[in-house]
Amino acid sequence: MNRLYDMEPRVMDDEMLKLAVGEQGPRDEARQLAKQEGILFKDVLSLQLDFQNILRIDNLWQFENLRKLQLDNNIIEKIEGLENLTRLVWLDLSFNNIEAIEGLDTLVNLEDLSLFNNRISKIDSLDALVKLQVLSLGNNQIGNMMNIIYLRRFKDLRTLSLSGNPVAEAEDYRTFICAYLPDLVYLDFRRIDDHMKELAEMKHQCSVDELKHQESLMQAQLEDEQARWEELEGHKAAFVEHLNGPFLFDSMYAEDVEGSQLSHLPGVGELVQTYKDKFVIVCLNIFESGLKQQEKRKAELDTFMGCVQEAVQEKQEQGKHKIAKFEEKHLLTLSSIQDESELTNFEIKMAEHSEDITELVNVLVTLEMQLVEQLEETINMFERNIIDLVGLFVENVQSLMAQCRDLENHHHEKLLEIAISTREKIVKGELDEDLPDAVRPLFVDKDTIVNAVGASHDIHLLKIDNREDELVTRVNSWCAHLVDKIHKDEIMRNRRRMKEINQYVDHVQSELDRLECSDLLD
């Protein structure tokens, strides 16, 4: 392990950080002012902590706006404690004892990363660094040339350093990298010339083309998965996911042991298929209804938000107009009061302007109260409309789910008839077909087969009931939370506006008060 100056290993604490920030901060008078007022870590953009014998990265969570961090020439063994530095652009961890690339998942803005002279043997765990342009990994222990292929995902990577690694000893090291990373400009601090690019392309063209083909297939697969995920999310937003096919029907039989056994009875296969076809049609009706109702709810919400925004903007413009007219008079009045030499006139003007301020307050508050009343009416109307839409959707779902139960009840009756008939044929020795060994125990007596059919029926009904309850609960919960949030947002908007009015009026009044104090002192 590297050890600097025979110092004891250090952990980054507040004292170290304050000292570093102070030394690297403002100079001369600015430094003295900073010492008096204190420097907030969140305001620091660059931090240098090299040659500190630091063993562990810690206590950096307050440096949320840091852009550049220098931690080279320490004895750091693990990359950690950087998760809050999401604005970091430049990071130097060279000359440490790091064995694995990790702990960089949140550094999505990082462009320049140096891990030169560490103990890293594998290039990985950099996926989040989508803006990476410069990567220094020289003097490490990377020996597998396939590690280079991993870097193809970084479309902005232009500078790479790998000299001093076992991989750099390979005969075709440079041509391999140039072929597989065609957008690279600098390799090991040397510009890649056109001749090297041509040579690399000729030597590795077949293997690179095959890799491109595989990447294309993988990209298409990822896009397909993303499209399916987005589609599913859209179905979830409409509360009808997995109702656009046989999913619910199949789930009824997934845990239905008796149903699976009974499907071997003569005529049951056709009965189940007919049941499934009709059941899926009902599910599709629920699904299509859900998507249509989702569009209606979205349109209602968009219309509401547009009305709110329009009303707020209208009152804001009226308020700005009133304030602008007041400001114009306010500046002239302050100047007039300041120049007034007669005490009586001074007091009259002060009183008149105080009335002007009071009048402005009344106007602004009146505008806000008018807006509150207008928005309250708009919100209440929206609440009624959205509750009605949700209620109609729920009624439709419950009606269609009732159809599913009717189909299940009909299927149950037919299955029971077949099961009992099969039992009678077995008793009479008239059954023409052999039953599987797993099914025969169900026919030892009439009660056993009736119970088996009943158990299957109960499972199916429970699945239908649960899916209906889940859908209704979720859509009602969504509606309640939406309405509650809208009411809370309006309360917060009103509080912010009243605070703005009070702060502005206090500012204007303080300007007037200062003139009065100044006159009293004179």
C-alpha positions in Angstrom: 0.0 0.0 0.0 1.2 3.5 -0.9 1.8 5.6 2.2 2.7 9.3 2.0 5.3 10.9 4.3 4.8 8.0 6.9 1.6 9.8 7.9 -1.2 8.0 9.6 -4.2 7.3 7.2 -6.8 10.0 7.3 -10.5 10.1 6.9 -12.1 13.2 5.3 -13.8 15.2 8.2 -15.2 18.7 8.5 -11.9 20.1 9.8 -10.0 18.9 6.7 -12.7 20.1 4.3 -13.0 23.5 6.0 -9.2 23.9 5.8 -9.0 22.9 2.2 -11.9 25.2 1.2 -10.4 28.1 3.1 -6.9 27.7 1.5 -8.4 27.4 -2.0 -11.0 30.1 -1.5 -11.0 33.9 -2.2 -7.8 35.9 -1.7 -7.0 39.1 0.2 -10.0 41.1 1.3 -12.4 38.6 -0.1 -10.8 35.9 2.0 -11.2 38.0 5.2 -14.9 38.6 4.4 -15.4 34.9 3.7 -13.8 34.0 7.0 -16.2 36.4 8.8 -19.3 35.3 7.0 -18.3 31.6 6.5 -18.1 29.7 3.3 -21.0 27.3 2.6 -19.8 24.0 1.2 -22.8 24.0 -1.2 -21.3 27.1 -2.9 -17.9 25.4 -3.6 -17.3 24.5 -7.2 -13.8 23.1 -7.0 -12.0 21.1 -4.3 -8.4 20.0 -4.1 -7.5 17.2 -1.7 -4.4 15.6 -3.1 -1.4 14.4 -1.0 -3.5 14.2 2.2 -3.0 10.5 2.9 -6.7 10.0 2.7 -7.8 6.4 3.2 -11.6 6.9 2.8 -13.8 9.3 0.9 -16.4 10.8 3.3 -18.4 13.9 4.3 -18.8 15.3 0.8 -22.6 15.3 0.8 -22.7 19.1 1.4 -20.8 19.9 -1.8 -23.9 19.5 -3.9 -22.7 22.0 -6.6 -19.1 20.8 -6.9 -17.8 20.6 -10.5 -14.2 19.6 -10.0 -12.8 17.2 -7.3 -9.1 16.3 -7.0 -8.3 13.3 -4.8 -5.1 12.1 -6.5 -2.0 10.9 -4.6 -3.8 9.4 -1.5 -4.3 5.9 -0.3 -7.9 5.5 -1.2 -9.0 1.9 -1.6 -12.6 2.2 -2.6 -14.6 4.7 -4.6 -17.5 5.7 -2.3 -19.2 8.8 -0.8 -19.7 10.6 -4.1 -23.4 9.9 -4.6 -24.5 13.5 -3.9 -22.0 15.1 -6.3 -24.4 14.9 -9.2 -23.0 18.1 -10.8 -19.4 16.8 -10.9 -17.7 17.2 -14.3 -14.1 16.4 -13.5 -12.8 13.8 -11.1 -9.2 12.8 -10.4 -8.6 9.6 -8.4 -5.2 8.8 -9.8 -2.3 7.4 -7.7 -4.4 5.6 -5.1 -5.0 1.9 -4.2 -8.4 1.4 -5.9 -9.1 -2.1 -7.1 -12.6 -1.8 -8.7 -14.5 0.8 -10.5 -17.7 1.5 -8.5 -19.7 4.2 -6.7 -20.1 6.4 -9.8 -23.7 5.6 -10.6 -25.1 9.1 -9.8 -22.3 11.1 -11.5 -24.3 11.5 -14.7 -22.6 14.8 -15.7 -19.0 13.5 -15.4 -16.9 14.3 -18.5 -13.3 13.7 -17.3 -12.3 10.7 -15.1 -8.8 9.8 -14.1 -8.0 6.5 -12.4 -4.4 6.5 -13.5 -2.0 4.4 -11.4 -4.3 2.2 -9.3 -5.0 -1.5 -9.1 -8.0 -1.9 -11.4 -8.2 -5.1 -13.5 -11.5 -4.6 -15.2 -13.3 -1.8 -17.0 -16.9 -1.8 -15.9 -19.6 0.0 -13.8 -19.3 3.2 -15.8 -22.7 2.9 -17.5 -24.2 6.1 -15.9 -21.4 8.3 -17.2 -23.2 9.0 -20.5 -21.2 12.3 -21.0 -17.8 10.8 -20.5 -15.2 12.3 -22.9 -11.8 11.6 -21.2 -10.9 8.4 -19.4 -7.5 7.8 -18.0 -6.8 4.2 -16.8 -3.0 4.0 -17.4 -0.8 2.1 -15.0 -3.4 -0.4 -13.8 -3.8 -4.2 -14.1 -6.2 -4.4 -17.1 -5.2 -7.5 -19.1 -8.3 -8.5 -21.1 -8.6 -6.8 -24.5 -12.4 -7.5 -24.5 -12.6 -4.7 -21.8 -12.2 -2.3 -24.7 -15.4 -3.3 -26.3 -17.3 -2.2 -23.2 -16.2 1.4 -23.9 -18.2 1.5 -27.2 -21.3 2.6 -25.4 -19.7 6.0 -24.6 -20.5 7.9 -27.7 -18.7 11.1 -26.5 -15.4 9.4 -25.5 -12.6 11.0 -27.4 -9.5 10.5 -25.1 -8.4 7.2 -23.6 -5.2 6.3 -21.7 -4.4 2.6 -21.1 -0.6 2.6 -21.3 1.1 0.7 -18.5 -1.5 -2.0 -18.4 -0.8 -5.6 -19.5 -3.3 -5.1 -22.3 -1.0 -2.4 -23.8 1.6 -5.1 -24.4 -0.5 -6.9 -27.0 0.8 -6.8 -30.6 -2.3 -5.3 -32.1 -3.2 -3.1 -29.1 -3.5 0.2 -31.0 -5.2 -1.1 -34.1 -7.7 -3.1 -32.0 -8.7 0.0 -30.0 -8.8 2.2 -33.1 -11.1 -0.3 -34.8 -13.5 -0.9 -32.0 -13.5 2.8 -30.8 -13.6 4.6 -34.2 -14.6 8.0 -32.7 -11.5 8.1 -30.4 -9.2 11.0 -31.1 -6.4 10.5 -28.6 -4.9 7.2 -27.4 -2.2 7.3 -24.7 -1.7 11.0 -25.2 -1.1 10.6 -29.0 -3.4 11.7 -31.7 -4.7 8.9 -33.8 -3.8 9.6 -37.5 -5.8 8.6 -40.6 -3.3 5.9 -41.5 -3.8 4.1 -38.2 -7.5 4.3 -38.6 -7.3 2.8 -42.1 -5.0 0.0 -40.9 -7.3 -0.8 -38.0 -10.3 -0.9 -40.2 -8.7 -3.3 -42.6 -7.4 -5.6 -39.9 -10.5 -5.9 -37.8 -13.3 -5.1 -40.3 -15.0 -8.5 -40.2 -15.1 -8.8 -36.5 -16.2 -5.2 -36.0 -19.0 -5.7 -38.6 -20.2 -8.8 -36.7 -20.1 -6.8 -33.5 -22.1 -4.0 -35.0 -24.7 -6.6 -36.2 -25.0 -8.0 -32.7 -25.2 -4.5 -31.2 -28.0 -3.6 -33.7 -29.9 -6.7 -32.7 -29.5 -5.9 -29.0 -30.5 -2.3 -29.6 -33.7 -3.4 -31.4 -34.4 -5.8 -28.5 -33.9 -3.0 -26.0 -36.2 -0.6 -28.0 -38.8 -3.4 -28.2 -38.6 -3.9 -24.4 -38.8 -0.2 -23.8 -41.9 0.1 -26.0 -43.6 -2.8 -24.2 -42.7 -1.2 -20.9 -44.1 2.1 -21.9 -47.3 0.4 -23.3 -47.7 -1.4 -20.0 -47.3 1.8 -18.0 -50.0 3.3 -20.1 -52.3 0.4 -19.4 -51.5 0.7 -15.7 -52.4 4.4 -15.8 -55.7 3.3 -17.2 -56.0 0.6 -14.5 -56.5 -2.1 -17.1 -53.1 -3.7 -17.4 -53.2 -7.4 -18.4 -56.8 -7.3 -19.5 -56.0 -7.1 -23.2 -55.7 -10.9 -23.6 -56.1 -14.2 -21.7 -54.0 -13.1 -18.7 -56.8 -13.0 -16.2 -58.3 -16.3 -17.5 -54.9 -18.0 -17.4 -54.3 -16.8 -13.9 -57.5 -18.5 -12.8 -56.1 -21.9 -13.8 -52.5 -21.2 -12.7 -53.1 -22.4 -9.1 -56.2 -24.5 -9.9 -55.0 -28.1 -9.5 -58.5 -29.6 -9.6 -59.3 -27.6 -12.8 -56.2 -28.9 -14.5 -57.1 -32.5 -13.6 -60.8 -32.1 -14.7 -59.7 -30.8 -18.1 -58.8 -34.4 -19.0 -62.5 -35.4 -18.8 -64.2 -36.1 -22.1 -65.7 -32.9 -23.6 -64.1 -30.6 -21.0 -61.4 -29.4 -23.4 -63.9 -27.9 -25.8 -66.0 -26.5 -22.9 -62.9 -24.7 -21.5 -61.9 -23.3 -24.9 -65.4 -21.9 -25.5 -65.4 -20.4 -21.9 -62.0 -18.9 -22.5 -63.0 -17.3 -25.9 -66.1 -15.6 -24.3 -64.2 -14.6 -21.1 -61.4 -12.9 -23.1 -63.9 -10.9 -25.1 -65.3 -9.5 -21.9 -61.8 -8.7 -20.6 -61.1 -6.9 -23.9 -64.2 -4.8 -23.4 -63.0 -3.8 -20.0 -59.6 -3.0 -21.4 -60.9 -0.8 -24.3 -63.3 0.9 -21.9 -60.4 1.7 -19.6 -58.3 3.3 -22.3 -61.2 5.4 -23.5 -62.0 6.5 -20.0 -58.4 7.3 -19.4 -58.4 9.7 -22.4 -61.5 11.4 -21.1 -60.0 11.8 -17.6 -56.8 13.2 -19.2 -58.8 15.6 -21.4 -60.8 16.8 -18.3 -57.6 17.3 -16.3 -55.8 19.2 -19.2 -58.9 21.5 -19.6 -58.9 22.1 -15.8 -55.2 22.9 -15.7 -55.5 25.2 -18.7 -58.4 27.1 -17.0 -56.4 27.5 -13.7 -53.3 28.7 -15.6 -55.3 31.2 -17.6 -57.1 32.6 -14.5 -53.8 32.9 -12.5 -52.1 34.6 -15.4 -55.0 37.1 -15.8 -54.9 38.1 -12.2 -51.1 38.3 -12.2 -51.2 40.7 -15.2 -53.8 42.8 -13.4 -51.6 42.8 -10.3 -48.5 43.8 -12.2 -50.3 46.6 -13.9 -51.5 48.0 -10.6 -48.0 47.7 -9.1 -46.4 49.4 -12.1 -48.8 52.4 -11.8 -48.1 52.5 -8.1 -44.3 52.3 -8.6 -44.4 55.2 -11.0 -46.3 57.4 -8.4 -44.2 55.9 -5.5 -40.9 57.1 -6.8 -42.2 60.6 -7.5 -43.8 60.8 -4.1 -40.7 59.6 -2.3 -38.7 62.3 -4.1 -41.3 64.9 -3.3 -41.4 64.0 0.4 -37.6 63.9 0.6 -37.4 67.4 -0.8 -40.2 68.8 1.4 -39.0 71.4 4.0 -42.2 72.2 5.7 -43.1 69.8 8.5 -46.8 70.1 8.0 -46.6 69.4 4.3 -44.2 66.6 5.0 -46.7 64.9 7.4 -49.6 65.4 4.9 -47.6 63.8 2.1 -46.5 60.9 4.3 -50.1 60.3 5.4 -51.4 60.5 1.8 -48.8 58.0 0.6 -49.5 55.7 3.5 -53.1 55.7 2.2 -51.8 54.9 -1.3 -50.0 51.9 0.1 -53.1 50.8 2.0 -55.1 51.2 -1.2 -52.6 49.1 -3.2 -52.7 46.4 -0.5 -56.5 46.3 -0.7 -56.4 46.1 -4.5 -53.9 43.3 -4.6 -55.7 41.3 -1.8 -59.0 41.9 -3.6 -57.5 40.5 -6.9 -56.2 37.5 -5.0 -59.6 36.9 -3.2 -61.4 37.1 -6.6 -58.9 34.5 -7.9 -59.4 32.3 -4.9 -63.2 32.3 -5.4 -62.8 31.7 -9.2 -60.4 28.8 -8.7 -62.6 27.3 -5.9 -65.5 27.2 -8.3 -63.3 25.7 -11.1 -61.9 23.1 -8.7 -65.3 22.1 -7.4 -66.6 21.7 -11.0 -63.5 19.6 -11.9 -64.0 17.5 -8.8 -67.6 16.8 -9.7 -66.7 16.0 -13.3 -63.7 13.7 -12.5 -65.7 11.8 -9.8 -68.5 11.3 -12.3 -66.1 10.0 -14.9 -64.5 7.6 -12.4 -68.0 6.5 -11.2 -69.1 5.7 -14.7 -66.0 3.7 -15.4 -66.4 1.8 -12.1 -70.0 1.0 -12.9 -69.0 -0.3 -16.4 -66.2 -2.4 -14.9 -68.5 -3.9 -12.3 -71.1 -4.7 -15.0 -68.5 -6.4 -17.2 -66.9 -8.3 -14.3 -70.5 -9.5 -13.5 -70.5 -11.0 -17.0 -67.2 -12.8 -16.2 -68.8 -14.3 -13.1 -71.9 -15.3 -15.1 -69.6 -17.1 -17.6 -67.8 -18.8 -14.7 -71.1 -19.9 -13.1 -72.3 -21.3 -16.5 -69.0 -23.1 -17.0 -69.2 -24.5 -13.4 -72.7 -26.0 -14.1 -71.6 -27.6 -17.3 -68.4 -29.0 -15.8 -70.3 -30.4 -12.9 -72.7 -32.1 -15.2 -69.9 -33.7 -17.2 -68.1 -34.7 -14.0 -71.2 -36.4 -12.5 -72.0 -38.1 -15.8 -68.4 -39.4 -16.0 -68.7 -40.7 -12.4 -71.9 -42.6 -13.3 -70.3 -44.1 -16.4 -67.3 -45.2 -14.3 -69.7 -46.9 -11.8 -71.6 -48.6 -14.6 -68.4 -49.6 -16.4 -69.5 -47.7 -19.5 -66.7 -45.1 -19.8 -65.0 -45.7 -23.1 -61.9 -43.6 -22.4 -59.1 -44.3 -19.9 -58.6 -41.5 -17.3 -55.1 -40.5 -16.3 -54.0 -42.0 -13.0 -53.9 -38.4 -11.4 -57.6 -38.0 -12.2 -59.0 -41.3 -11.0 -58.8 -40.5 -7.2 -61.4 -37.7 -7.8 -64.0 -40.3 -8.7 -63.9 -42.5 -5.7 -67.3 -41.1 -4.7 -69.8 -38.4 -5.7 -68.8 -36.0 -2.9 -65.2 -36.0 -3.9 -65.9 -35.0 -7.5 -68.4 -32.4 -6.5 -66.0 -30.9 -4.0 -63.2 -30.9 -6.7 -65.4 -29.0 -9.2 -66.5 -26.6 -6.4 -62.9 -25.9 -5.4 -62.0 -25.0 -8.9 -65.1 -22.8 -9.2 -64.2 -21.0 -5.9 -60.6 -20.3 -7.2 -61.9 -18.8 -10.4 -64.5 -16.5 -8.6 -61.8 -15.3 -6.2 -59.5 -14.3 -9.0 -62.3 -12.4 -10.7 -63.3 -10.7 -7.5 -59.8 -9.7 -6.6 -59.1 -8.2 -10.0 -62.3 -6.2 -9.8 -61.5 -5.0 -6.3 -58.0 -4.0 -7.2 -59.1 -2.0 -10.2 -61.9 -0.2 -8.4 -59.7 0.5 -5.4 -56.9 1.9 -7.5 -59.0 4.2 -9.6 -60.9 5.5 -6.6 -57.6 6.1 -4.8 -56.2 7.9 -7.8 -59.2 10.1 -7.9 -59.1 10.9 -4.2 -55.4 11.7 -4.2 -55.7 13.9 -7.3 -58.5 16.0 -5.9 -56.7 16.2 -2.6 -53.5 17.4 -4.2 -55.3 20.0 -6.3 -56.9 21.5 -3.2 -53.6 21.5 -1.3 -51.7 23.0 -4.3 -54.3 25.9 -4.4 -53.8 26.5 -0.7 -50.1 26.7 -1.1 -50.4 28.9 -4.2 -52.6 31.3 -2.2 -50.2 31.3 0.7 -47.2 32.1 -1.6 -49.2 34.9 -3.2 -50.2 36.5 0.1 -46.6 36.2 1.2 -45.4 38.0 -2.0 -47.9 40.8 -1.4 -46.9 41.2 2.2 -43.2 41.2 1.4 -43.6 43.8 -1.3 -45.8 46.1 0.8 -43.3 45.7 3.7 -40.5 46.8 1.4 -42.5 49.8 0.2 -43.5 50.8 3.7 -39.9 50.5 4.9 -38.8 52.9 2.3 -41.4 55.4 3.5 -40.5 54.7 7.2 -36.8 55.5 6.5 -37.8 58.9 5.2 -39.7 59.6 8.4 -36.8 58.4 10.6 -34.5 60.6 8.6 -36.7 63.6 9.1 -36.9 63.0 12.8 -33.1 62.8 13.0 -32.8 66.1 11.1 
